[in-house]
Amino acid sequence: MSLDLSASTQPSVTRAECDAALAQVLAAPKDNVPVEMICFRPGYSERSFPDRLELSKELGIVGERWQKDAWLKLPDGRPDPRIQVSILPKRVMDLCWRDRENTIHPGDPFIADLDTSEANLTAGTHLAIGSAVVEVTGFFNTACVKWRDRYGAESLAWLNAPANKTYRLRGLFCRIVEDGEVRLGDLICKLPG
């Protein structure tokens, strides 16, 4: 029996619904998946949905807030490149983001139907996305108080449950290793080595 992960009329997903959906979330494809949604964040709580983004090792996502106001910084004050790009599994987004009319998009630049678990994408894995290449970092995405406020405390607890940590349900953080452009529909592909 397959679960419907699409948005429902319930304000926020319950822990029981999250637990019931876990097997389907983990059954996502492991490689060669298209970018299904692109989100651009020029500032806090600002979102637009272009059909392409430019990625730069130096600038991050060009024009995005990481360069000027990253929430994670290096000791010298520069933005930490480990969080330049995030990829959120589409099945998790569909499960947790219920009220799309009144609740802001999670903000991850790339949404894809991808297994983001450590077993599938270990730290150091290189992913080709469009003409760019990113590297999966070991920095764990715990979500934050904004996730709790927008999508519910029960889904936040599920994302961060110790038993679920290696699944990286909140998605991947990546650093950019080769500049390039990513367009809607471009494939995310694991590179050898």
C-alpha positions as MATLAB code, in Angstrom:
seq = 'MSLDLSASTQPSVTRAECDAALAQVLAAPKDNVPVEMICFRPGYSERSFPDRLELSKELGIVGERWQKDAWLKLPDGRPDPRIQVSILPKRVMDLCWRDRENTIHPGDPFIADLDTSEANLTAGTHLAIGSAVVEVTGFFNTACVKWRDRYGAESLAWLNAPANKTYRLRGLFCRIVEDGEVRLGDLICKLPG';
ca = [
       0.000    0.000    0.000;
       1.425    3.367   -0.960;
       0.952    6.464    1.169;
      -0.234    9.755   -0.247;
       2.445   12.308    0.676;
       0.671   15.228   -0.953;
      -0.528   18.198    1.037;
      -3.612   17.604    3.163;
      -6.072   19.861    4.924;
      -4.528   19.100    8.322;
      -2.507   22.081    9.627;
       0.621   20.058   10.371;
       1.714   16.480   10.006;
       1.707   14.230   13.058;
       4.577   12.092   14.272;
       2.485    8.995   13.565;
       2.007   10.088    9.940;
       5.737   10.776    9.620;
       6.643    7.369   11.048;
       4.140    5.675    8.736;
       5.615    7.474    5.715;
       9.257    6.675    6.514;
       9.494    3.549    4.343;
       8.140    5.434    1.338;
      10.487    8.378    1.958;
      13.441    5.981    2.106;
      12.345    4.280   -1.123;
      13.207    7.403   -3.153;
      15.541    6.919   -6.133;
      19.254    6.868   -5.341;
      20.695    8.611   -8.418;
      19.926   10.345  -11.719;
      16.913   12.314  -10.539;
      15.666   15.627  -11.920;
      15.596   18.888   -9.999;
      11.842   19.293   -9.547;
      11.790   22.721   -7.914;
      14.278   25.574   -7.626;
      14.043   28.171   -4.864;
      16.076   31.379   -4.661;
      16.499   33.251   -1.357;
      17.904   36.766   -1.695;
      17.149   37.497    1.999;
      15.495   36.019    5.079;
      11.955   34.750    4.359;
      12.270   35.884    0.733;
      11.542   33.282   -1.941;
      11.286   33.207   -5.697;
      11.100   30.222   -8.003;
      13.278   30.763  -11.076;
      13.965   28.160  -13.737;
      17.732   28.293  -13.153;
      20.445   29.220  -10.625;
      24.113   30.048  -11.091;
      26.500   28.275   -8.700;
      29.950   29.652   -7.819;
      32.631   28.202   -5.519;
      33.403   31.723   -4.334;
      29.923   33.271   -4.195;
      27.731   30.265   -3.469;
      24.418   30.567   -5.282;
      24.956   33.867   -7.057;
      22.824   36.594   -5.461;
      21.633   34.355   -2.624;
      21.975   35.468    1.004;
      24.755   32.957    1.881;
      27.479   35.343    0.706;
      26.316   38.314    2.775;
      24.543   36.741    5.743;
      25.236   33.030    6.217;
      23.953   31.581    9.484;
      27.124   29.444    9.761;
      30.474   31.194    9.549;
      34.137   30.216    9.611;
      36.290   31.426   12.533;
      37.470   34.381   10.404;
      33.865   35.505    9.799;
      33.521   34.344    6.193;
      30.466   32.245    5.250;
      31.023   28.508    5.725;
      31.107   26.805    2.313;
      29.705   23.586    3.789;
      26.210   25.109    3.628;
      26.323   26.774    0.200;
      23.666   24.475   -1.266;
      20.944   22.340    0.262;
      18.886   19.614   -1.370;
      15.587   18.625    0.233;
      13.949   15.270   -0.566;
      10.658   15.908   -2.338;
       8.904   13.164   -0.368;
       9.761   14.891    2.921;
       8.648   18.267    1.578;
       5.348   16.825    0.369;
       4.779   15.112    3.701;
       5.503   18.137    5.903;
       4.620   21.251    3.870;
       0.834   21.026    4.011;
      -0.482   24.583    3.744;
       1.197   25.898    0.628;
      -1.089   28.915    0.367;
      -0.220   30.389    3.765;
       3.083   28.777    4.772;
       6.399   29.704    3.214;
       8.469   27.201    1.190;
      11.265   25.527    3.235;
      13.828   27.516    1.253;
      16.095   24.743    0.001;
      17.431   25.725   -3.435;
      16.865   22.262   -4.894;
      13.984   19.852   -4.370;
      14.402   16.375   -5.845;
      12.946   12.917   -5.352;
      16.263   11.659   -3.972;
      17.439    9.336   -1.211;
      19.618   11.716    0.817;
      20.667    9.130    3.408;
      24.279    8.701    4.484;
      24.165    5.157    3.106;
      23.424    6.531   -0.365;
      25.346    9.824   -0.310;
      28.311    9.724    2.044;
      30.160   12.917    2.953;
      32.580   13.667    0.133;
      30.311   12.330   -2.622;
      30.380   14.564   -5.693;
      27.108   15.289   -7.466;
      26.815   16.745  -10.942;
      23.818   19.068  -11.161;
      23.473   20.715  -14.528;
      26.940   22.040  -15.413;
      27.901   22.474  -11.729;
      29.429   19.971   -9.304;
      28.742   19.974   -5.567;
      30.217   17.898   -2.763;
      28.088   16.417    0.014;
      29.417   17.746    3.330;
      29.315   16.072    6.707;
      27.413   18.979    8.257;
      24.078   17.639    9.507;
      20.928   19.609    8.699;
      18.866   19.632   11.896;
      16.245   22.054   10.602;
      15.555   24.863   13.049;
      12.924   26.638   15.047;
      11.521   28.023   11.782;
      10.754   24.472   10.597;
       8.926   23.792   13.867;
       6.926   27.020   13.562;
       6.036   26.449    9.912;
       5.557   22.684    9.644;
       5.031   21.535   13.235;
       6.985   20.320   16.238;
       6.154   16.680   15.547;
       7.750   16.717   12.097;
      10.832   18.463   13.528;
      11.141   15.781   16.213;
      10.835   13.102   13.510;
      13.554   14.695   11.360;
      15.942   14.788   14.307;
      15.051   11.500   16.016;
      18.296    9.635   16.791;
      17.042    6.576   14.883;
      16.496    8.738   11.775;
      19.727   10.756   11.835;
      21.568    8.733    9.185;
      18.600    9.129    6.811;
      19.205   12.907    6.609;
      15.466   13.497    6.263;
      15.925   17.291    6.321;
      18.198   16.919    3.319;
      21.807   17.488    2.366;
      24.208   20.345    2.730;
      26.747   20.654   -0.078;
      29.633   22.886   -1.037;
      30.223   23.936   -4.622;
      33.357   22.455   -6.180;
      32.794   23.415   -9.839;
      31.005   26.534  -11.020;
      28.043   26.040  -13.300;
      24.376   26.562  -13.964;
      21.489   24.425  -12.749;
      18.182   24.485  -14.589;
      14.826   23.070  -13.602;
      14.757   19.451  -14.785;
      18.552   18.984  -14.789;
      19.588   15.633  -13.373;
      21.392   15.162  -10.067;
      23.951   12.432  -10.733;
      26.534   10.794   -8.488;
      30.036   11.053   -9.874;
      32.511    8.176   -9.532;
      35.364    8.300   -7.063;
];
